Amino acid sequence: MIFSMLSILLSSFVVGLSGAMMPGPLLTVTISESSRRGMMVGPLLILGHGMLELVLVICILFGLAPVLNQKRVFITIALAGAAILIWMAVGMFRALPSLSLKGGGNESSRKNNLVIAGAMISVANPYWTIWWVSIGVGYIVYSLTFGKWGVFFFFIGHIMADLLWYSAISAAVWKGKDFLTDKMYRWLMGVCAAFLVVFACGFAWSGIQKLIA
């Protein structure tokens, strides 16, 4: 039994890490924010991301997977997600002239915003939903053969992969901030905002393709 639990933990960690390392909106925001807000950006974003995933796992256990796999759900998530990313990108572009590595503002509020952002960015990504209703459901079904502890170890392994990778990214960016000037920081934020627009266009196009198919 212990061997089975460790096997689930390790396999979900490896699969989760391979997914976490893929470029996406969450990685883009992690890079753009870590240079100013510090090493806790990654963990706070993953806290929001993980809370959303926990809710999704519970919903899948209660039979939500077929609903999430419907064509119209994908279209809705893709188009709404594109709108959310565009909104975030526009906010970043508008803030560029006044951005500074010195930061400022209410720290508690900013931390709360990062947690919320982690959840929003995740739900805006239709491919995150696809992963969960395909690979995720398969892992949950397998884990359930070992009872609730099997699902628990699957989820812990999965979220540990996200936490490890995004914490490492935040730490690397934060350590490198000493080499950044405010001008370079604004360029970095501009590039990240542009990438969010690219991701948004990709999501929107995926939704439109499904819509006209």
Order of alpha helices (4+ residues) and beta strands (2+ residues): alpha-alpha-alpha-alpha-alpha-alpha-alpha-alpha-alpha-alpha
